[in-house]
Amino acid sequence: MRIAPLALAIAVLGSGSAHATVLDLMAPVGGANLYAIHDFTAPSSDVEGAVVAGGNVTVSSYSINHNGKNAFGKDGYALVAGGNLSLTGGSIENGKAYVGGTTGLTWAATPQMAATNPVDFNGATSYYKGVADALSDLDPTGAVTRLWSGVQVTGSGRGGVDIFNVSSDLFATSSSWTLDKLVPGETLVFNVSGNAGTFNNGGISFEPLAGYNVLFNFYEAKTIDVRGVIGSVLAPYATQSANWGVINGNVVVDTWSSTVQVNSNHYFNPVDIAGLKLEKGGDAASAHVPEPGSIALVVAGLVAVGVTRRRRQLD
């Protein structure tokens, strides 16, 4: 069946509006529990899964990967450090360690060392900054509002993925969650604005979010003080400086300088996000539907081509 040029143009342009891309948050670092673009420093505490850092790893009285959730597969890596490793007391367990610089171990067993770096650090950095920026450009499908001393999260009611825009100031002092029009198990992406991202001066419990696939995207933050969280944290421009507390999920930061414990549960599940476009090379950008003027020009051009071909056939 021959398709008229105008119908073809509408079909082609219309298909772009349904674009969706799978966001696999930790794919560039092999599913690690935590990724620091630059240095990872902690005087105590632990990360229950694998750690990847582009710079130096300097830790003491510290455990990495006790739960055996390796990066890059079952027999993969417990630690990947692009720079030097200094471990004073503690352990790197259940997997290999790659260290790009020197290794200094004091009162700590030597892990199985790997000669191969599995991470493209430049590509990973580009990917996470691109994803953070692109998520922040998506249109919200729900709202976060003040409710007494806490916040109310109101979704679209459709399930799947809901996007929320919220100021870090609102989360900083909240003491409770009220959830409305959310479907259990759905994905909740909170785009958190502000140069300083803070949980949780209000002592808010994140337990109401335990049944959802949650990502907090601190796309502007230069510093974050994040603890007590059930959900994953994306903050590729920020230094995590909080002490004590816990994060249950994946973590991406620029620099880690914190004693917050990171647990290997509530990892962010890969999900289709409508309007999100991952570009070649790992960058991400919002997919925009062509404006009416652009559509008109394309349609006009295709119609003109069809008219020209018809005239040639009649000559």
N, C-alpha and C positions, 0 to 999 in steps of 0.2 A: 504493500500500500504506500502510495506517495504522500509525504507529509508536506503541507503547505509551509512556506518559509515563516509566516507569522506564527503558526502553531508550533513550529520547531523552536523558534526563538523563545516563546513563552515557556515551553517545556524545559529548555536548557537553563534559562534564568531561574525558573521556579525551583529546579533541583538544588540550587545553591543554598536556598533558605533552610533546607532540612539538614544541613551539614552538622555532623557530630564527630568528635574525636575522642578516642579513649585516652584518658589521663592515667598513666601508670607512674605514680609519683616517684617511686624509688628505683625505677628501671636503670637510670644511668649509673647507679652505685650498687647494682646487684641485689637490691632489696635490703640494704643495710638498715639497721635501727636508727642510726644517726649519721648525718653527713655535715661536716664543717668545711666550708670552702677554703678557709685558711687554718688557723691553729686551733687545737683542742687542748685545753688546760683544765685540770681539776685536782685539788689537794686531797679529795676523798670522794666516796660514793661509788656508783657503778652504772654501766649500761648493760642491760641483760642480753641484747643482741649484738650484732656486728657494728663496728665503728669505722668510718672512712673519713679521712681528713686530708686536705690538699697540702697542708703545712706540717708543722711540728706537733707531735703528741707528747705532752708532758703531764704525767699523772703520778700520784702516790696514794698508797692505801686504796687501790682501785681495782675493780674487777670488770673485765670486758668479755662479753659473750658467754656468760655462765650458762645461759639457757640453750646454747648451741644453735642459734638462728643465724647461720652463716650467710654472708654475702656471696653471690655467684654460686649457689648450689649447695647441696648437702656436704660435699667435701671441699668447700670453698674457703673463704677468708673470714677470720675473726676480726682482723684489723688490717687496714690499708692506710699507710702514712706516706704522704709525698715527701715529707722532710725527715727530721730526726725523731727517734723514739727515746724517751726517758721515763722509765717505770721504776719507782721506788716502793717496794712492798705492794703485793697484789698479784694479779694473774691475767693472762690472755689465754682463753680456753677454747677448746672444741673446734679449732680451725687454724689455718695458716695465718702468718703475719707477713706482710710486705712492708719494708721500710726503705724509702728512697735515699735516706742519708745515713747517719750513724745510729747505732743501737746501744743504749746504756741501761742495764738491768741491775738493780740492787735489791737483795732480798726478794727476788722474783725468779721463777723458773723460766727458762728460755723456751718460747713456743716454737713450733715448726715454722721455719722461715721459708718464704717463697721468693724466687728470683724474678718473678714476672709481675709487673704492675697491671692489674685488670681494669683500671679506671682511666678514662680520658678526662682529666681534671678540667681542662679548658672547655670541653664540650658539656660537661656536667654543670659548670658554672653558668654557661650561656643558657642551657636548658632551664635551670631553676629560676633565673632572673626573668627569662621570657615567659615561663608559666605564671609566675607571680604577677607580672604586669598584665598578661592576657586575661587571667581570671578577674582581675580588678576592673577590666573594661566590660565585662559581661553585664547585661541588664539584670537587675535583681528580680527574683520571682517571689520574694517574701519580704518581711520587715522585722526588725528588732527595735522594740520600743521600751521605754521606761515603764515599769509597773511597780509602784510603791518603792521599796528599796532594792528591787531586782529588775530583771528584764523579761519581757514576753517575746517569744520567737513565734511568728505566725507564718506558716508556709502557704504554698499554693493549693494544697489539698490534693494534688495530682500524684504525689510521690515521685520516684525517680531521682531527680536532682533539684534541690532548691538553692538559690544563690541569695545571700544577704549582704548588704552594705551596712557597716556599723563603725562608729567612732571608738577608738581605744579608750577614750574617757568614760564611755558608758560601761564597758566591761570592767574597768579598773576598780570600781567601787560597788559592783553588784553583789547581792547576797543570796539571790535565788533565781531559778529558771521557771517560767511558765511556758509550756509548749502548746501550740494550737495549730490545727490543720496540718500536722505532720504525719507521715505514714511510716510505721516502724520499719527500720532497716534501710531507709532511703539515705541518700548522700546530702549532707549539709555543708556548704562552702560559705564560710564567713570571711568576707573581705574587710579586714580591719585597718582603718585609716589612722594616720598619726605617726609622728617620728619616734614615739616611745610607746611600745606595746606592753601593757601590764595586766596580769592576773597575779594575785587576786587579793587586793586589799580588803575587799568586802567579805572574804571568807566563803566565796560561792562554792557549792558542791557541784561537780560536773556529772554526778551519777545519773541525772535525768537524760544525759546524752549518750549513755553507755550502749543503747540499742540502735545507734545510728552510725553511719560512715562519715566521720567528721574531719574537716580540714579548716584550720585557722590560717588565713593567708595575710600575714603582716607585710604587705607589699610596699609600704613606705618606711617602715621602722628602721632606725639606726641602732636602737637598743631595745631589748625585750627583757622583761622580768616575768617569766612564764612558769607557773607551777600549779600543782593541783589539778592538772588537765587530763580529761579523757578525750582523746582526739589527737590528730597529727598537727604539726606546726611547720609552716613554711615561712621563713624569714631570711631570704638570701642576702639582704643588705645589713643585717643586724648582728650585734653581739649579745649573746645570752649571758647575763651577769647575775642572775638570781642565785641564792644559796638556800639549800634545803628544799624539801618538797619533792614532787614527782610529776613526771609526764608519762602518760600511757598512750603510746603511739609513735609514729615516725617523727623525726625532727630534721629540718634543714635550716642551717644558720650560716652566716658569714664566719663568725668566730664563736667558739664555746669557751667560756671562762666561768665555771659554775660547779656547784656541788649538787645540783638537782639530779635525782635519780631518774633514769629513763628506762621504762619497762617495755618488754617485748610483747605487748598485746595491743589490741585495737589499731593494728597497722591499717593504713589507708588502702582500701580495696580499689583496684582499677575500675574505672567507670566511664561510660560515654557521657560527654558534656556537650550539649548542643551549642553551637556558635563558637566553640573553642577550636582553633586551628594550630596544629603543631607543624611548623615549617621545616624545610630541609635544614639539616645541621643542628636540629634540636631546639631552635627558638620556637616560641609560641606567640600567637597573635590572635586577636578576635577575628572571626569571620564576619564580614559585613555584607548585608544584602545590597546589591547595586541600587543607587538612587534612581528615582523615576526618570530623570533626564538621561542617565546612562542607558537605562532600559530602552527608552524611546530611540536613542541613537542606534543601538544595536538592532532593534526591530526594523527601523527604517533602512538600515544598511542591508539586512537580509531580504527585505521586500524588494529593494532596488535590484539586488542580484537576481531575484526570481523574475522580475519584470524583464530584465535584460536577456536572460536565458529564453524567456517565452518569445520575445521579439525575434531572436536568432532562429528559433525553430520555425517561425512563420515566414521568414525571408526565403 
